[in-house]
Amino acid sequence: MPQQTHQADTGLRRGAIGLSDVLFQSVTAMAPAAAVAASIPAGTAFAGGSLPLSVLIALVACLFTASCVADLARELPAAGSVATYAARGLHPAVGFLVGWGYVCVEALVPPLLLLQLGFTTAGTLHEEWSSYPGDLWWPWSLAGALIIAAAGYFGVRASARFGTVLGVFEVAVLLVFAGLLIVKAGGDNTLSVFGSGHTPTAHEGISGVFAGSVYTVLAFAGFEAAAPLAEETREPRRTLHRAVLGAALAIGLFYVLTTYAMDVYIGPGRFEAFGASGAASWEGVARGSFGLFWVLVFLAVVNSTIANANACANVSTRTAYALARIGVFPSAFKRLHPVRRAPVAGVAVQFVVAVAVMLGLGFGYDPQTAFLLLATMIVTVVIGVYIITNASCAGYFLRHRRAALHPLRHVVFPVLGIVAFVPALCTAAGLPVFDFVSKLSAPVSYAGPVVGVWLLAGVVVLAILIRRHPQRIADTARVHLDEDPAFESAQRGAQPR
């Protein structure tokens, strides 16, 4: 079938990127190296040496939601992504609130990752050269912000391919390191780590494994990030479906392999003490046993922060563009570069927000505390969005596409996805519904009220728009590509029936 070449006079750049680009959009949004080094080790306190089983359970749980997102992306290729899915599957008002929350938290991901870039780089340089101030983090964060803004300004093709290069590097480094760990482990390699026999005494048995999986499931956040690039992707119905599922599955297996490798190298009986820093960490093991290989591990983690920030900047600017296009966000966000068709106003606002939040919270508290505060806000909203997206999948196929309804994928999987993410939501928000959930302390506990205020503001805006401009809320459900005759003609053969 010939490729789509139509370029509208207005709108995002059609057909600019392909499968590998959008696949790594989702891959880098999951920040695999940073997740392996920092997020997943949080589960060791509960699962201990059985953490690989926890990661495998988290993978299966996340695939339920990934399947729902992939099917909705194939049916509804739109820059609005999860907002459009909720509007079609549930109600346009729900779609607006999902978009309102989603664009906000995705705009906060870049400052979150830039903080990590800053304190990780500064801390490592101080460790190597004591004369370098360990608290001089902000120049590295600012440099990262400029790189991301430049990538966004030059358009989706440059930004996506930049993300692809970064993503390949970080995954390759950790895969090589995992292979070295497995070889070094030798006769200590064992499949028993995929059982419940290595959990700590305080969380013994399968309960510890499931508690660990709740913490590791947070490392999967971002697999849906390809979806907002629908209007810039070649054959988006087929490409996005493959990208979302492919990213979730591939990186999930990557998490399982890397966790297994470090587990058997250290020893399942000692893995409970493994963490994100110190001698018993990824960088610590690399320093202690593999010479200068730690430099590559460090660069992979730094690389991961930039790649993740870049991917989420794409998400926030495209979602803001989609909402501005229908009049529910300020019109400035729909301003595009005349040649590159990049949402340059959104890129500029994203840069200002990233720098302001990063410096404001970083100096107001300290970069590590600011990181935890932002992470709590972001994960709480994103997991809420996943829960609503699961419900939207069931609603869409039951209400609008009964002929294409598959009971397992469109009813059972959404329910299982909701069940899997409810404990993760409670964990992220610090709600002690389960005995393994720790209450949050100030200032991290401020995340809940801040998110609540933002969503309340969204409800107020929604009420005003329903009263004054009800059609704008209804337009949240529009799929603009379906209104492009040239696009429909080119895609007709690829659309599932």
Secondary structure, DSSP 8 states (H G I E B T S, - for coil): --------SSSS-TT-B-HHHHHHHHHHHT-HHHIIIIIGGGGHHHHGGGHHHHHHHHHHHHHHHHHHHHHHHHH---TTTHHHHHHHHT-HHHHHHHHHHHHHHHHHHHHHHHHHHHHHHHHHHHHH-TTS-TT--HHHHHHHHHHHHHHHHT-HHHHHHHHHHHHHHHHHHHHHHHHHHHHHHGGG--GGGGSSTT--GGG-THHHHHHHHHHHGGGGTTGGGGGGGGGGBSSHHHHHHHHHHHHHHHHHHHHHHHHHHHHHHH-GGGGGG--SSSSSSHHHHHHHHSTTHHHHHHHHHHHHHHHHHHHHHHHHHHHHHHHHHTTSS-GGGG---TTT---HHHHHHHHHHHHHHHHHHHHHS-HHHHHHHHHHHHHHHHHHHHHHHHHHHHHHHHHT-GGG--HIIIIIHHHHHHHHHHHHHHHHHT-TTSTT-----TTGGGHHHHHHHHHHHHHHHHHHHHHH-HHHHHGGG--GGGG-HHHHHHHTTTS--
